[in-house]
């Protein structure tokens, strides 16, 4: 006897009219017209059922702090970093925990059930590390929070940062971070990459660095990151976040770089909302978009995920935990409007980041944990187009969030009394 059957689902791979059988919190069957009886039946009515959204790049320590102690007047990356520096001494653990938990509530409502968050380790009190380790445990029953030890002010440039980073790892932070382009020199940046990759190799950890988040085409730490990945045998465990300098690099150089990244088994994480707003700020016209070369990376066999990066913080005064909004922006900025390209954008907020984070139990195969999202959309492209309502969010087979369908009521002569925005089969 199954606990639950979701009937008449459309799956992200295009399979239609599929039933998903769930028992003991796991998916046990995925097939058309399951004959089994279940404690509960839910009719998906042909709408899309997806594994949950995954955010590969976020900053949970600054989330929802917008306006504290003041807003970012220029809207630039560097003023954001300076502003975060002003806020850091005023942070309290209670406020950090409350803001993070509030954001996790938003995330669950949006069907976002796994987040990789960087946590700044340049504060010697490691207040944010302690707070987010606490939050990681609090939300574990419903949301997977993976933490990256992130030396925001530079692991070499900021006194004591390397020791703090090591302490954060001792305390249980999961992943080694870095920010080579923010070190004082290119040489220091390269040294930081080597040192941090060695630290990860010694401890058997993954690496995810803010890498080359600049418009400077000569910021090429991604090359060092790929080379260190190969040298230390870290293939499959290293991600380069942002990689915005690749937008501005010479094409010939990129033609050498992409195979090197592929050889290193690296993943790339673009953050479209943030890249499009923070990059190109020194340009007049034409202004660069700044996002890394997503279609070219994918064509070279390098997995690319889209991250949210920021929500209501010193760098970005918008956002709501909606990964469909993130992918929608990524799709536009990268001009990925072909059918396959749009599907790749949907994977960039589901399967691809799940694999970058190394999530076990993720997916729609029998045996996976029954974490599912029922969307008010016919397929992944429509989900992107509408930033579709997440009608139900399930964790381990239990409904943990519901939203009412998005409908507008109309008052028009001779027209229907309500309208939804899904595509209709025919007119
Ligand atoms: Fe970031």
Boltz pocket constraint, residues with backbone or C-beta under 6 A from the ligand:
constraints:
  - pocket:
      binder: B
      contacts: [[A, 57], [A, 58], [A, 59], [A, 118], [A, 210], [A, 309]]
      max_distance: 6.0
